[in-house]
Every structure is written in C-alpha cells, then in structure tokens.
Amino acid sequence: MLRVAVVGSGPSGCYTAQSLVQQDPQVRVDVLDRLPCPYGLVRYGVAPDHEKIKSLQNNLRTVLEHERVRFLGGVRVGPDGVPAARLRELYHAVVYCVGAAGDRRLGIPGEELRGSWSATEFVSWYSAHPDARADGFVLGARSAVVIGVGNVAVDVTRMLARGATELSPTDMPEAALASLAASEVTRVHMVGRRGPSQARFTTKELRELSTLPDTQVTVNPAELEIDPAYADPSSLPAAQRRNVEVLRGWATAPAPGGRHRIRLRFFLRPVELLADGDRVCGVRLERTEPDGHGGLTGTGRYEEIEAQLVLRSVGYRGVPVDGLPFDPAHGTVPHTAGRVLREGVPSPGEYVAGWIKRGPTGVIGTNRPCAKETATSLLEDAPALASGSVPDDPLAALRAEGCRPVEWPGWQAIERAEAELGASLGRGVVKLPDWESLMTAAHRGTP
C-alpha cells in the first residue's frame, strides 16, 4: 500500500489524487488543505454568477468521495503547522499542488494608496474567502479602473456592474452583496498596455459584458487600430480573432445607454496612481505603441483617468513553499516531469503539480494533463518509495500531534450550514465568510 499526501484540494490536487487512484489500486491518498473547505479556486476564484463553471465542484467532489481518497481540511503545512519534513515521515510521497498565492505588482508610485487593491483581494472578498480583508472596496467610489485585460479583469469589471437583482441568487456572502448593491460605482475602465489581439480574456467572458442589464460597453476605435492585427485578424489564433471581431462590432455599433458604463482601453500602461491625501483619486497612463519587434514602446503621451477604486489584475505569482527549493525568476518549484529537483537531482518522494509546477497559466482543464504527468512520475518511482517505513495511518499520528483536521463529514456540515443561512435570508446557498463560522459549523458536524 502506497500512502500519498496531496497538499492542496483545488483542481490540480483533486486531479492528481484522481490520476493516482485510477492508475494504481494500491494507492491511498490524503488530500490536505489549509482551508476547511475543498475545491480551491473553483470555490474561491470563480465568479459567483458563473454557476456553470462553479458546477465543476461536483466533479471534484466525486474525487474526494472516492473510497481511497480522504479530505483533511484545516491542516497547515509549514512552520506554523505540520513541517514539510514531518509529512515526508508520514507518507511515502508528498505532492504539492499549492497554486500561485502571490499577486504580481505594478511597481509604480501610489500602489499602496487606500482604494488600490489587487483583483485577488476583491475576488476573495466577494467569494467569502476566510482570509479576505474587511469590506470597504467600493465605499465612496464612483469610478473604477481595472488594470489588466484577462478573465479575472473581466470578472471584477462585471461584478462592479451587476445589480442586487442579479447577485442575490448567487452564493455571495451577505455583507458583500449588500455592499455591491449599495455601490455608487457607475464607470469602470478596463485598461491594457497591449492591443486587442494580445488580450487574454476569452470571447465568452468578453461578450458577457454586453449582456449586463442597464450597462453600456464602449471601445475607442482609434486604440483598436493601433494593433497591426486589427485590420486583418485572419492570421490570429481563433480565440484572439473572435475577440477582435467582438471589439470591432462594439466599435462600429451605437452603444445603448445605461446607468453603468464600461469602457475598454488599449495601449495604455499605468505609470502612477494619483493621490488625494492617502487615497487614490486617479491613474496616470502613458500611451504605448507596437515597436515592430513584438514588444511595446512608450510614446511620451499621457492621460489621466479619475478613479476612487483601482483593481490590479496583472497576474499571479508563486511563492516559496516551506522546505522546497524555489525558482524566484519563474515563481515555481524546479522539477522534471513533476519530480522536485534539488540541485538538479530529483528529490525522492517530493512532487509538484499545478501552478506551482508550471506557473499561473492555462484554464482549469489544463490541470488534468499536468496532474497526470506528475502522478505517472510518482507511480514510476513507487517501488523505491514503498520500501520506506511510514505509519499505518498518518491521520492518527497527526491527531496525536495536536492536529484536528476537518474531514469530509465536517465539510458536509459546512455545506448544510450555508444552505440553512441562505434559507434564513430568503436566498439560495450563502457562503460562510470567516474562519470562526466555518470551523464552528465543521465541528458541529463531527463527533
């Protein structure tokens, strides 16, 4: 019997566990997570109004309910929890699927002003992540600038334009719903330093902006035309070509009116967040243009956009994992086919999958082949790994050392509590937003 710990219960962790138990009937997997709730970014990163994508939780649930897979939530791995070295003593192998927890920075003056947030912080708040900071994102704001042109940027832009009628049926926590329903933000500028053919949003997400009730979406035709591929997008990959076609339609069609106005801007890079005291009041941007070699150059022409809220959506970045080597240039753990490398040599029993392995790229489905590659490497190493001595049941050892994991019945108790909360508010399921309420519900459901 090979015992494997998978650290992280998001898509990469669940797909790793699934691949292991499918390929080898002698493997047992414990999926550990710092949070008491499973599913990672599917629970805490997918926008609450995207029910179809959130339904992927049902697929991940099937993995975690497998007879040879065990969910252990509320288990910290690292200096403030179970040391990485201790995990290696308890399991034949450990696979780290911890994602990319950091945010890329703009590196410009004013980034620390009040009202300047990472998009991740905003998403965590309206998704009820228990580590989310207190409310106050939209308080006092009338105009917002979202820096970035990927799907997360589209998500936060859309959430700023949603009304209470559309948000109430979601699982958004009550405080966030009330705050967004009362929001006075009516103008949202989504800004990219490159052109429309380099934007990273998907066409489905982009089109969704034009379906928002009482919302006007506009683009500046002159900015689109700076992009060499705009005039003739036929050579672009299909996804980028469809994006350009949507934007061209918006540029030529008369925009309907609406209380909310969303404006997509291109070839502008932020150079400074402007201050009114200690709070952001605008963004100073430089016009860019293609340099003819696949890059950009500044033109020395500037403009300012008023904003009391700035959301920075310029990408994620991996952070060092306790006890593992780290490549700071790429924000990943060095590996070969998922095997962790120490000084260029595979480290027995240590593996990675997901964003900490390959960087923050791809969509949820990209994690499947990534996880399968790592699982295959681990199972190739299984004969040597199985010769090591580990406890018959690592959970008993963890409990003896003071760990009190949230097991599957505890998670089911959280689900029941969220359904009960929603019913009491006249809504559907409503997420519990803080550690205390989550842990209280979890332990209420366990002996």
VEXVEX-671366 format. One record per residue (C-alpha): residue number from 1; y, x, z; residue in three letters. Coordinates in Angstrom, 1 decimal, m for minus. Layout:
% residues N
R     n        v        u        w   res
R   NUM        Y        X        Z   ALA
...
//
This chain:
% residues 447
R     n        v        u        w   res
R     1      0.0      0.0      0.0   MET
R     2      3.3      1.4     m1.1   LEU
R     3      6.3      0.4      1.0   ARG
R     4      9.7      0.5     m0.7   VAL
R     5     13.2     m0.2      0.7   ALA
R     6     15.8     m1.5     m1.8   VAL
R     7     19.3     m1.2     m0.4   VAL
R     8     21.4     m4.0     m1.9   GLY
R     9     20.5     m7.6     m2.8   SER
R    10     22.7     m8.1     m5.8   GLY
R    11     21.2     m8.4     m9.4   PRO
R    12     20.3     m4.7     m9.6   SER
R    13     18.5     m4.8     m6.2   GLY
R    14     16.7     m8.0     m7.0   CYS
R    15     15.7     m6.9    m10.5   TYR
R    16     14.4     m3.6     m9.0   THR
R    17     12.3     m5.5     m6.5   ALA
R    18     11.0     m7.8     m9.2   GLN
R    19     10.0     m5.0    m11.5   SER
R    20      8.2     m3.2     m8.7   LEU
R    21      6.1     m6.1     m7.6   VAL
R    22      5.4     m7.2    m11.2   GLN
R    23      4.2     m3.7    m12.2   GLN
R    24      2.1     m2.9     m9.2   ASP
R    25      0.2     m5.3     m7.0   PRO
R    26      0.0     m2.7     m4.2   GLN
R    27      3.8     m2.6     m3.6   VAL
R    28      5.7     m4.3     m0.8   ARG
R    29      9.5     m4.3     m0.9   VAL
R    30     12.1     m4.9      1.8   ASP
R    31     15.5     m5.7      0.3   VAL
R    32     18.1     m4.6      2.8   LEU
R    33     21.7     m5.8      2.6   ASP
R    34     24.8     m5.1      4.8   ARG
R    35     25.7     m8.8      4.5   LEU
R    36     23.7    m11.6      5.9   PRO
R    37     23.8    m13.3      2.5   CYS
R    38     22.0    m12.2     m0.6   PRO
R    39     22.9    m12.0     m4.3   TYR
R    40     25.8     m9.5     m4.1   GLY
R    41     28.5    m10.1     m6.8   LEU
R    42     26.8    m13.2     m8.0   VAL
R    43     27.8    m14.8     m4.7   ARG
R    44     31.0    m12.9     m4.1   TYR
R    45     32.2    m11.8     m7.5   GLY
R    46     31.6    m14.7     m9.9   VAL
R    47     34.5    m17.2    m10.0   ALA
R    48     33.7    m20.4     m8.1   PRO
R    49     34.5    m22.5    m11.2   ASP
R    50     31.8    m20.7    m13.2   HIS
R    51     28.8    m22.8    m12.0   GLU
R    52     26.5    m21.8    m14.9   LYS
R    53     26.8    m18.0    m14.1   ILE
R    54     26.5    m18.7    m10.3   LYS
R    55     23.3    m20.5    m11.0   SER
R    56     21.7    m17.1    m11.6   LEU
R    57     21.3    m17.2     m7.8   GLN
R    58     18.3    m19.4     m8.5   ASN
R    59     16.6    m16.6    m10.5   ASN
R    60     17.4    m14.0     m7.8   LEU
R    61     16.1    m16.5     m5.1   ARG
R    62     12.7    m16.5     m6.9   THR
R    63     12.5    m12.7     m6.5   VAL
R    64     13.4    m12.8     m2.8   LEU
R    65     10.9    m15.5     m2.1   GLU
R    66      8.0    m13.5     m3.6   HIS
R    67      5.2    m13.0     m1.2   GLU
R    68      5.5     m9.2     m1.3   ARG
R    69      9.3     m9.1     m1.1   VAL
R    70     11.2     m9.5      2.2   ARG
R    71     15.0    m10.0      2.6   PHE
R    72     16.6     m8.3      5.6   LEU
R    73     20.3     m9.1      5.7   GLY
R    74     22.9     m7.8      8.2   GLY
R    75     21.4     m4.3      8.0   VAL
R    76     23.9     m1.5      7.6   ARG
R    77     22.7      1.8      6.1   VAL
R    78     24.7      4.8      7.0   GLY
R    79     26.5      6.4     10.0   PRO
R    80     27.2      3.0     11.6   ASP
R    81     23.7      1.6     11.1   GLY
R    82     20.3      2.9     10.0   VAL
R    83     20.8      6.5      8.8   PRO
R    84     19.5      7.3      5.3   ALA
R    85     17.2      9.9      6.8   ALA
R    86     15.6      7.3      9.0   ARG
R    87     15.0      5.0      6.1   LEU
R    88     13.0      7.8      4.4   ARG
R    89     10.8      8.0      7.5   GLU
R    90     10.2      4.2      7.5   LEU
R    91      9.4      3.8      3.8   TYR
R    92      7.6      5.7      1.1   HIS
R    93     10.6      5.3     m1.2   ALA
R    94     14.2      4.1     m1.0   VAL
R    95     16.1      2.7     m4.0   VAL
R    96     19.9      2.4     m3.6   TYR
R    97     21.5     m0.5     m5.5   CYS
R    98     24.8     m0.5     m3.8   VAL
R    99     27.1     m1.1     m6.7   GLY
R   100     30.6      0.3     m7.0   ALA
R   101     32.6     m0.7     m4.0   ALA
R   102     35.9      1.0     m4.7   GLY
R   103     38.8      0.0     m6.9   ASP
R   104     40.5      2.2     m9.5   ARG
R   105     44.1      2.8     m8.7   ARG
R   106     47.1      2.8    m11.0   LEU
R   107     48.7      5.8     m9.4   GLY
R   108     52.2      4.6     m9.8   ILE
R   109     55.2      4.2     m7.3   PRO
R   110     55.2      0.9     m5.4   GLY
R   111     51.5      0.3     m5.5   GLU
R   112     51.4     m0.1     m1.7   GLU
R   113     54.1     m2.7     m1.5   LEU
R   114     53.4     m6.1      0.0   ARG
R   115     52.3     m8.5     m2.7   GLY
R   116     50.4     m5.8     m4.6   SER
R   117     46.7     m6.2     m4.3   TRP
R   118     43.6     m5.2     m6.1   SER
R   119     42.0     m8.1     m8.0   ALA
R   120     38.8     m7.4     m6.0   THR
R   121     40.7     m8.2     m2.8   GLU
R   122     41.9    m11.5     m4.3   PHE
R   123     38.4    m12.4     m5.6   VAL
R   124     36.8    m11.5     m2.2   SER
R   125     39.3    m13.9     m0.5   TRP
R   126     38.7    m16.9     m2.7   TYR
R   127     34.9    m16.2     m2.8   SER
R   128     34.7    m16.1      1.1   ALA
R   129     33.5    m12.5      1.4   HIS
R   130     33.4    m11.9      5.2   PRO
R   131     35.3     m8.7      4.8   ASP
R   132     38.2    m10.3      2.9   ALA
R   133     41.7     m9.8      4.3   ARG
R   134     43.7    m12.7      5.7   ALA
R   135     45.4    m15.2      3.5   ASP
R   136     48.9    m14.6      2.1   GLY
R   137     48.2    m13.7     m1.6   PHE
R   138     50.2    m16.4     m3.2   VAL
R   139     52.6    m17.1     m0.3   LEU
R   140     56.2    m17.0     m1.5   GLY
R   141     55.2    m16.1     m5.1   ALA
R   142     56.4    m17.9     m8.2   ARG
R   143     55.5    m15.3    m10.9   SER
R   144     52.4    m13.1    m11.0   ALA
R   145     51.4    m10.1    m13.1   VAL
R   146     47.8     m9.3    m13.6   VAL
R   147     47.3     m5.7    m14.8   ILE
R   148     44.2     m5.5    m16.9   GLY
R   149     42.5     m7.3    m19.8   VAL
R   150     38.9     m7.6    m18.7   GLY
R   151     36.9    m10.6    m17.5   ASN
R   152     38.0    m10.1    m13.9   VAL
R   153     41.6    m10.2    m15.0   ALA
R   154     40.9    m13.4    m16.9   VAL
R   155     39.2    m14.9    m13.8   ASP
R   156     42.0    m14.3    m11.4   VAL
R   157     44.5    m15.5    m14.0   THR
R   158     42.6    m18.7    m14.4   ARG
R   159     42.3    m19.2    m10.7   MET
R   160     46.0    m18.9    m10.3   LEU
R   161     46.5    m21.7    m12.9   ALA
R   162     43.8    m24.0    m11.5   ARG
R   163     44.8    m27.1     m9.5   GLY
R   164     43.3    m28.7     m6.5   ALA
R   165     41.5    m31.3     m8.6   THR
R   166     39.5    m28.6    m10.4   GLU
R   167     39.0    m26.3     m7.4   LEU
R   168     37.9    m28.9     m4.9   SER
R   169     34.4    m29.4     m6.4   PRO
R   170     33.7    m25.6     m6.1   THR
R   171     32.3    m23.8     m3.1   ASP
R   172     35.6    m22.1     m2.4   MET
R   173     36.4    m21.8      1.3   PRO
R   174     38.8    m24.5      2.6   GLU
R   175     41.6    m22.1      3.5   ALA
R   176     41.7    m20.5      0.1   ALA
R   177     41.5    m24.0     m1.6   LEU
R   178     44.5    m25.2      0.5   ALA
R   179     46.5    m22.1     m0.3   SER
R   180     45.9    m22.2     m4.0   LEU
R   181     46.5    m25.9     m4.1   ALA
R   182     49.9    m25.4     m2.5   ALA
R   183     50.7    m22.3     m4.6   SER
R   184     54.1    m22.2     m6.4   GLU
R   185     52.9    m19.6     m8.9   VAL
R   186     53.7    m21.1    m12.3   THR
R   187     54.0    m18.0    m14.5   ARG
R   188     51.2    m15.5    m15.0   VAL
R   189     51.5    m12.4    m17.2   HIS
R   190     48.2    m10.6    m18.1   MET
R   191     49.1     m7.1    m19.2   VAL
R   192     47.0     m4.5    m21.1   GLY
R   193     48.1     m1.0    m22.1   ARG
R   194     46.0     m1.1    m25.2   ARG
R   195     45.7     m3.7    m28.0   GLY
R   196     43.7     m6.9    m28.5   PRO
R   197     40.8     m5.1    m30.3   SER
R   198     40.2     m2.9    m27.2   GLN
R   199     40.4     m5.7    m24.6   ALA
R   200     37.3     m6.1    m22.6   ARG
R   201     37.2     m9.8    m21.9   PHE
R   202     34.6    m11.9    m23.5   THR
R   203     35.6    m14.5    m26.1   THR
R   204     34.1    m17.3    m23.9   LYS
R   205     36.3    m16.3    m21.0   GLU
R   206     39.4    m15.9    m23.2   LEU
R   207     39.0    m19.3    m24.8   ARG
R   208     38.7    m20.9    m21.4   GLU
R   209     42.3    m20.1    m20.7   LEU
R   210     43.4    m22.6    m23.4   SER
R   211     41.3    m25.4    m21.9   THR
R   212     43.1    m25.4    m18.5   LEU
R   213     44.9    m28.6    m17.8   PRO
R   214     48.7    m28.6    m17.8   ASP
R   215     48.7    m24.9    m18.9   THR
R   216     50.5    m23.2    m21.8   GLN
R   217     49.0    m20.0    m23.2   VAL
R   218     51.1    m17.7    m25.4   THR
R   219     50.9    m14.3    m27.0   VAL
R   220     53.5    m12.2    m28.8   ASN
R   221     52.6    m11.8    m32.5   PRO
R   222     54.6     m8.6    m32.7   ALA
R   223     52.5     m7.0    m30.0   GLU
R   224     49.3     m8.0    m31.7   LEU
R   225     50.4     m6.5    m35.0   GLU
R   226     50.8     m3.1    m33.4   ILE
R   227     47.0     m2.9    m33.3   ASP
R   228     45.7     m1.4    m36.6   PRO
R   229     42.6     m3.6    m36.4   ALA
R   230     44.6     m6.8    m36.0   TYR
R   231     45.5     m7.2    m39.7   ALA
R   232     41.9     m6.7    m40.8   ASP
R   233     39.4     m7.1    m37.9   PRO
R   234     36.3     m7.2    m40.3   SER
R   235     35.2     m3.7    m39.2   SER
R   236     35.3     m4.5    m35.5   LEU
R   237     32.1     m5.4    m33.5   PRO
R   238     31.5     m9.1    m33.4   ALA
R   239     32.8     m9.7    m29.8   ALA
R   240     36.1     m7.9    m30.5   GLN
R   241     36.5     m9.6    m33.8   ARG
R   242     36.1    m13.0    m32.2   ARG
R   243     38.7    m12.1    m29.6   ASN
R   244     41.2    m11.1    m32.3   VAL
R   245     40.6    m14.4    m34.1   GLU
R   246     41.3    m16.4    m30.9   VAL
R   247     44.5    m14.5    m30.3   LEU
R   248     45.6    m14.9    m33.9   ARG
R   249     45.1    m18.6    m33.5   GLY
R   250     47.3    m18.7    m30.4   TRP
R   251     50.0    m16.6    m32.1   ALA
R   252     50.3    m19.0    m35.1   THR
R   253     49.8    m22.4    m33.4   ALA
R   254     52.5    m24.1    m31.5   PRO
R   255     51.8    m23.8    m27.8   ALA
R   256     51.5    m27.0    m25.8   PRO
R   257     53.7    m27.5    m22.8   GLY
R   258     52.5    m27.3    m19.2   GLY
R   259     53.5    m26.5    m15.7   ARG
R   260     51.6    m23.3    m15.7   HIS
R   261     52.5    m20.6    m18.3   ARG
R   262     50.1    m17.8    m19.1   ILE
R   263     51.3    m15.0    m21.3   ARG
R   264     49.0    m12.3    m22.6   LEU
R   265     50.8     m9.0    m23.2   ARG
R   266     49.5     m5.9    m25.0   PHE
R   267     50.6     m2.3    m25.5   PHE
R   268     52.4     m2.1    m22.2   LEU
R   269     51.5      0.2    m19.3   ARG
R   270     52.9     m0.1    m15.8   PRO
R   271     54.9      2.8    m14.6   VAL
R   272     56.4      1.4    m11.4   GLU
R   273     56.1     m1.6     m9.1   LEU
R   274     59.7     m2.6     m8.2   LEU
R   275     60.6     m3.4     m4.6   ALA
R   276     62.7     m5.9     m2.8   ASP
R   277     62.7     m4.3      0.7   GLY
R   278     59.0     m3.8      1.4   ASP
R   279     57.7     m6.5     m1.1   ARG
R   280     57.1     m6.2     m4.8   VAL
R   281     59.6     m8.1     m6.9   CYS
R   282     58.6     m6.9    m10.4   GLY
R   283     56.8     m4.5    m12.7   VAL
R   284     58.4     m1.9    m14.9   ARG
R   285     56.4     m1.2    m18.0   LEU
R   286     56.5      1.2    m20.9   GLU
R   287     55.8      0.2    m24.4   ARG
R   288     52.8      2.1    m25.9   THR
R   289     51.5      2.5    m29.4   GLU
R   290     48.4      4.0    m31.0   PRO
R   291     48.6      7.7    m31.6   ASP
R   292     46.4      7.7    m34.7   GLY
R   293     43.6      9.5    m32.9   HIS
R   294     42.1      6.7    m30.9   GLY
R   295     44.5      7.1    m28.0   GLY
R   296     47.9      5.9    m26.9   LEU
R   297     51.3      7.4    m26.6   THR
R   298     54.4      6.2    m24.7   GLY
R   299     57.4      5.2    m26.7   THR
R   300     60.1      5.7    m24.1   GLY
R   301     61.0      2.0    m24.3   ARG
R   302     60.7      0.0    m21.1   TYR
R   303     60.9     m3.6    m19.9   GLU
R   304     60.6     m5.3    m16.5   GLU
R   305     58.7     m8.5    m15.6   ILE
R   306     59.7    m10.4    m12.4   GLU
R   307     56.7    m10.8    m10.1   ALA
R   308     56.2    m11.5     m6.4   GLN
R   309     52.4    m11.0     m6.8   LEU
R   310     50.7     m8.2     m8.7   VAL
R   311     46.9     m8.1     m9.1   LEU
R   312     45.5     m4.8    m10.3   ARG
R   313     42.3     m5.3    m12.3   SER
R   314     41.7     m1.8    m13.8   VAL
R   315     38.1     m1.3    m12.9   GLY
R   316     35.7     m0.5    m10.1   TYR
R   317     34.6      2.9     m8.9   ARG
R   318     31.5      4.0     m7.0   GLY
R   319     32.0      5.5     m3.5   VAL
R   320     29.8      8.2     m1.8   PRO
R   321     26.6      6.9     m0.3   VAL
R   322     25.7      8.4      3.1   ASP
R   323     23.0     11.0      2.8   GLY
R   324     23.0     11.1     m1.0   LEU
R   325     24.6     13.6     m3.5   PRO
R   326     27.6     12.2     m5.3   PHE
R   327     29.4     13.0     m8.6   ASP
R   328     33.1     12.3     m7.9   PRO
R   329     34.1     12.6    m11.5   ALA
R   330     31.9      9.7    m12.6   HIS
R   331     31.7      7.8     m9.2   GLY
R   332     27.8      7.9     m9.4   THR
R   333     24.8      9.5     m7.8   VAL
R   334     23.3     12.2    m10.0   PRO
R   335     19.9     11.1    m11.3   HIS
R   336     17.4     11.3    m14.1   THR
R   337     15.9      8.0    m15.1   ALA
R   338     16.8      6.7    m11.6   GLY
R   339     15.4      9.7     m9.7   ARG
R   340     18.1     11.1     m7.4   VAL
R   341     18.9     14.7     m8.2   LEU
R   342     19.7     17.3     m5.5   ARG
R   343     21.0     20.5     m7.1   GLU
R   344     19.4     19.4    m10.3   GLY
R   345     16.0     18.7     m8.9   VAL
R   346     14.5     15.2     m8.3   PRO
R   347     14.5     14.4     m4.6   SER
R   348     11.1     12.8     m3.7   PRO
R   349     11.3      9.2     m2.7   GLY
R   350     15.1      8.7     m3.4   GLU
R   351     16.2      6.5     m6.3   TYR
R   352     19.2      4.6     m7.7   VAL
R   353     19.8      1.6     m9.9   ALA
R   354     22.8     m0.5    m11.0   GLY
R   355     26.4      0.6    m11.0   TRP
R   356     25.9      3.5     m8.5   ILE
R   357     23.4      4.8    m11.1   LYS
R   358     25.2      4.2    m14.4   ARG
R   359     28.8      3.4    m13.4   GLY
R   360     30.5     m0.1    m13.5   PRO
R   361     29.5     m1.1    m17.0   THR
R   362     27.7     m3.9    m18.6   GLY
R   363     27.1     m7.5    m17.6   VAL
R   364     24.7     m9.0    m15.1   ILE
R   365     21.8     m8.8    m17.6   GLY
R   366     22.4     m5.1    m18.1   THR
R   367     20.9     m4.5    m14.7   ASN
R   368     17.4     m5.6    m15.9   ARG
R   369     16.5     m2.7    m18.1   PRO
R   370     18.4     m0.3    m15.7   CYS
R   371     16.2     m1.6    m12.8   ALA
R   372     13.0     m1.4    m14.8   LYS
R   373     13.7      2.2    m15.7   GLU
R   374     14.1      3.1    m12.1   THR
R   375     11.1      1.1    m11.0   ALA
R   376      9.0      2.8    m13.7   THR
R   377     10.0      6.2    m12.5   SER
R   378      9.2      5.3     m8.9   LEU
R   379      5.8      4.0     m9.8   LEU
R   380      5.0      7.1    m11.8   GLU
R   381      5.7      9.0     m8.6   ASP
R   382      3.7      6.6     m6.4   ALA
R   383      0.6      8.7     m6.0   PRO
R   384      2.6     11.5     m4.4   ALA
R   385      4.8      9.1     m2.4   LEU
R   386      1.9      7.1     m1.0   ALA
R   387      0.5     10.3      0.6   SER
R   388      3.4     10.2      3.1   GLY
R   389      2.9      8.6      6.5   SER
R   390      5.1      5.5      7.3   VAL
R   391      4.8      2.7      9.9   PRO
R   392      2.6     m0.2      9.0   ASP
R   393      5.6     m2.5      9.4   ASP
R   394      9.1     m0.9      9.1   PRO
R   395     10.7     m4.1     10.4   LEU
R   396      9.0     m3.7     13.8   ALA
R   397     10.4     m0.2     14.0   ALA
R   398     13.9     m1.4     13.0   LEU
R   399     13.8     m4.1     15.7   ARG
R   400     12.6     m1.6     18.3   ALA
R   401     15.7      0.5     17.5   GLU
R   402     18.1     m2.4     18.0   GLY
R   403     18.3     m4.0     14.5   CYS
R   404     18.3     m7.7     14.4   ARG
R   405     18.1     m8.5     10.6   PRO
R   406     18.8    m11.9      9.1   VAL
R   407     15.5    m12.8      7.5   GLU
R   408     15.0    m15.5      4.9   TRP
R   409     15.0    m18.4      7.3   PRO
R   410     18.3    m17.1      8.6   GLY
R   411     19.8    m17.2      5.2   TRP
R   412     18.4    m20.7      4.6   GLN
R   413     20.1    m21.7      7.9   ALA
R   414     23.4    m20.4      6.4   ILE
R   415     22.9    m22.5      3.3   GLU
R   416     22.3    m25.6      5.4   ARG
R   417     25.4    m24.9      7.5   ALA
R   418     27.5    m24.5      4.3   GLU
R   419     26.1    m27.8      2.9   ALA
R   420     27.0    m29.5      6.3   GLU
R   421     30.5    m28.0      6.2   LEU
R   422     31.1    m29.3      2.7   GLY
R   423     29.9    m32.8      3.6   ALA
R   424     32.2    m32.9      6.6   SER
R   425     35.1    m32.1      4.3   LEU
R   426     34.2    m34.5      1.6   GLY
R   427     33.2    m31.7     m0.8   ARG
R   428     30.0    m30.1     m2.0   GLY
R   429     28.8    m26.9     m0.5   VAL
R   430     31.6    m24.9      1.1   VAL
R   431     31.1    m21.2      1.9   LYS
R   432     31.4    m20.0      5.5   LEU
R   433     34.2    m17.4      5.3   PRO
R   434     33.8    m15.0      8.2   ASP
R   435     31.2    m12.9     10.0   TRP
R   436     31.2    m14.9     13.2   GLU
R   437     30.4    m18.2     11.5   SER
R   438     27.8    m16.7      9.2   LEU
R   439     25.9    m14.9     12.0   MET
R   440     26.1    m17.9     14.3   THR
R   441     24.5    m20.1     11.5   ALA
R   442     21.9    m17.5     10.7   ALA
R   443     20.7    m17.0     14.3   HIS
R   444     20.8    m20.8     14.9   ARG
R   445     18.1    m21.0     12.2   GLY
R   446     15.8    m18.3     13.6   THR
R   447     13.6    m18.3     16.7   PRO
//
